[in-house]
Amino acid sequence: MKDLKIKNLYFYPIKSCQAIEVNNVTIEKIGFKYDRSFAVIDSQNKILTARENPKLLNISSTIDDGNLLLSTPEKPSVSIDLNKVLTSKIDIQIFSDTANAKVVGSETDDWLSDTLNKKPTSCYTFRTT
C-alpha cells in the first residue's frame, strides 16, 4: 500500500457555508472540532441548505480567539462566542431526522436574515461532544 499524504485539510463550521482550510484540527469523539457544528434554520425550524438558499455559499467564517466570525464581501462580520453557554433549546428538522439544537443569538439571527434575505432565520448549534 502506498503512503498517503494529506495535501489540504478543511472543515465547515456552518452547514452549506464556505469551508475553513487549516493546517491541523482537533479530533473529538464525533469528528473534527467545530465541523458542521452549526446550521442555519428557517422559521419552521428546518435546516437551510445551499440547495434552498444558494446565498449560504457566500458566507465565509474564521475562528479567532474563541469566536466564530461570519462574513460576506458585502457586510461587516458578526461574531459567535464559541465558549458562551447557549441556553435556549429547540428541536430542529435535519432532512428526515429531528435533532436538539441550541440558539446562538439574536445578533447572529438578524445578520443571517439580512444576508440571506429570508426572515426569520436563525443559527443553531446541534453537535455536542
N, C-alpha and C positions, 0 to 999 in steps of 0.2 A: 504494500500500500504506500502511495506517495505521501510525503509530509504535506499537511495542509497549512496554508497561511491565510490569515485574515488580512485583507487589504484595507477595508473600510468597515467601520462599526457605527451603526445608527440606532437610535430609539425614538419613539414617538410619544411624547408626554400626553398629547391630546389626540384622541382617535380622529382620523381624517385630516389632521393638520400636518404641517411640514415636520420633517424629521430633524433631529439634532445629531450631527456627526461628532463622535467622541473618540478619544484615544483609549479609554478604559471605562468600565462600568462596574457597578456593584451588583452582584447577582444575589437575589433573595430567593426564598422558597418558591415564589410564584413567577420568577423570571427577573429580567433587568429592572433595577430600581427605577421607578417613575415611568416605565414603558407602558403606554396606553392606560395610565392611571386615571386619566380624566377624559370626560366626554362632554359634548355639547348636547343639551336636551331641549326639546321643544315644549310648548305649553301643555301637551298631552303626556309629558314625561317619557317621551320616546326619543331614543338616541338619534341625533342627526349625523348623517354621513355625507361625504362629498358627492355621493350619487344624488341625494336630495338637495344639497346646497353646495355647489362647487366653490363658493366663496371661502369655505373652510380651508381649501388648499392654499389660500393667500396668507393664512395666519402662520407666522413663524414663532418659535419660542426659544428661549435660552434659560438656563438655570444659573443664577448668580447669587451667591451669599444667602442660600436658603430660600430664594424666591424664584418662582416660575414667571418669567416676563413674556407676555404675549404682545405681538406687534404685527403691523402690516405696513407697507410702504406709505400708505395714506394717513395713518393715525399714530399718535403717540402711544407708547406701550402702557399696558396695565399689568400690575404685579399681583401674584398669588403667593402668600406666605406659606411655604410648604411645611413649616413647623406649627402652624396655627391649628388649634383644636377645632374641628368642624362639628357643630352640634346638631344642626337641623338635618334630619334624615327623611328620605322618601324612597319609594320603590320606583324603579325605572324599567322601561322596556328595552331590552337589547335583543333585537331581532325577535326570535320566538321565546326568549327567556326573560325572566324578571330578576333584577338584582337590587340589593340595598345600596343606596348611594347617600353621600353627604353633600350638602350645599357648600359651594365655595364662597360666594358672597355677592352682594348686590352691585358693587362697583364693577366686578367682572361680568356679571349678568348684563348690566347696561352697556358695557363696552361691546360684548358679543352681539347683543340685539342690534346695536347701531352698525357694527361692522358687517353683519350678515343681512341687514335689512329684514329682520324677522323678529317680531315681538310676540310674546315674551320668549326669550331664550336664556338658558341658564347653563352654567358649567358645574359639573358634579364630579366628585371623586368616587370611584366604586371599587378600586382594588385596595385590599389591605394585606399586610404581611402576617 
